Amino acid sequence: MHVQTATMTKSYKLLLALWFITIIPSQTRAQISTNKSPAPLTIRHHDDRIQYGIDLIYSLEFSRAEAFFDSVMSAEPNNPVGYFFRAMTAWWKVLIDLDDHSYDNAFYQRLDQCIAVCNRRLQIDPNDFDAILFKGGSIGFRGRLRGDRGQYLKAANDGRLSLPLLQHSLSLEPENKDILFGQGIYNYFAAVIPEKFPIVKPLMWFLPNGDKAKGIYQLETVAHAGRYARTEAAYFLAQIYRLFERDHRRAQPYLETLFTRYPQNALFHRYAARIRVETGQLNTAVPLYTDYIQRHLAGQIGYHIRGSMEAHYYIGHNAFMQRRFTQALIAFSQTDSLGNLLASESSERMLGYIVSANLYLGRTYDLQGKRQEAITRYRRVKKLNRYKNTQELATQYLKEPYTGSP
C-alpha cells in the first residue's frame, strides 16, 4: 500500500504552478580570497562566487551559506544578490520539512528585504536586469510558499505579478537559456492549473494562454543546457512528471541526478528513495531509506522525524512482502512510535503512514497467529482519522483474520 495524500498533492501542485524562480550565476572561492577588489556581483555573466554560495545552500550547509551571503550584503549593500540568496537559505529550511512552519516569517522578511533593494535600483534604472530577475524571483518564491500554506488567491496573484518581470527579463536577454526556466514554468502551469484549480480561473482571464508541451520543452532545455538554473529546472521537471503527468519513470533520472550531485541534501535523498518506490523498485529503495534513518539518528541537517517515518514504513512494507515478519513488525512499530511524537502536528501524508503501518501490523500479527495483538492494531486503525479504505479493511479484519498472501 503506497501512501498518497490528495490534500498535500493538491497543495503542492498549486504551489509549483506559482513559483517563478530566478536564475543564478557565479565566481570561485579562490577568487574571493585574492587581494584584488572583486567586480560587483551580477547575474548577467558567469560568476563562480555565487555558484559557490548556491552549492552551500543545496548541500544544506546553512551556517556557511548565511555567512557567505552576509559578507556579500556587507560588501555590496545595494546589490540584491546577497539578499536573495540569504532568503534562499531560509527557503531551504522550509522546504526540507514543509510541515514545519517555524521558518516562514524569516523567509518572508528576507524576501521583502530583497524586493526593497530591487525597487530602489529599478527607480534608478527600469532595465536593471539583476533587479528585475531578483524581484521576480522573490515574488515567485513568496507565491510558492503561500500556495503551500493554502493561501491560493494570494499565491496566484504573486504569479500574476511575476509574469511581466519574466517578460521584461526575456526582452533584455533573449539568448539566455536560463530565462527559459521561468517561461517554461508559466507555459506549463498556465495550461494545466486552471482546469485543476478553478479558484484561479478568474485571474487567468487576464494572462496569456499557456502551452503545456512548450513548457516541458523549455524546462528540459534548461535542465540539460542551462548554466545556473539547471538544478531548479530538474527539480521542477521531476515534480511535474510525478504529480501531473503521472510518469514516474521520466521523473526518476532527474531525482537520481540531483541526489548524486548533492548527496548531503536530505530532500533529494528522500525523493531519490521515494521515486524508486513509485517505480516498483522497493528493494533498491530500502538501502537509501536505511541510510536516511542513520543520518537522522546522527543529527544531520535536514533529516527529520517525518522522513524517518516514511523510511521505516517502506522498509517494513518490503520486509512484509518478503515474509520477514519480525523485521516488518519492528519497522511498522517504529513508524507508529514516531507518529506518536508528532501527535497533532501530523500532516495527512504522515497520517497515512501511521494508519497504514497499524493496518500492516495487524495483518502481520494475524499471519503469525497472534490474533489478540492483531485486534489491538485494527482497533487502533478505527480510532485514527480516516485514510483511504483502511477503516473498512480494519472492520473486515476484526470480523475475520487476515489470511491473504503478503
Buried (B, 14 or more C-beta within 10 A) or exposed (E): BEBEBEEBBBBBBBBBBBBBBBBBBBBEEEBBEEEEEEEEBBBEEEBBBBBBBBBBBBBBBBEBBBEBBEEBBEEBEEBBBBBBBBBBBBBBBBBBBBBEEEBBEBBBEBBBBBBEBBEEBBEEEEEBBBBBBBBBBBBBBBBBBBBBBEBBEBBBBBBBBBBEBBBBBBEBBEEBBBBBBBBBBBBBBBBBBBEEBEEBEEBBEEBEEBBBEBBBBBBBBBBEEBBBBBBBBBBBBBBBBBBBBEEBEBBBBBBBBBBEBBEBBBBBBBBBBBBBBBBEEBEEBBEBBBBBBEBBEEEBBBBBBBBBBBBBBBBBBBBBEEEBBEBBBBBBBBBBEBBEEBEEEBBBBBBBBBBBBBBBBBBBBBBEEBEEBBBBBBEBBBEBEEBBEBBEBBEEBBEEBBEEEB
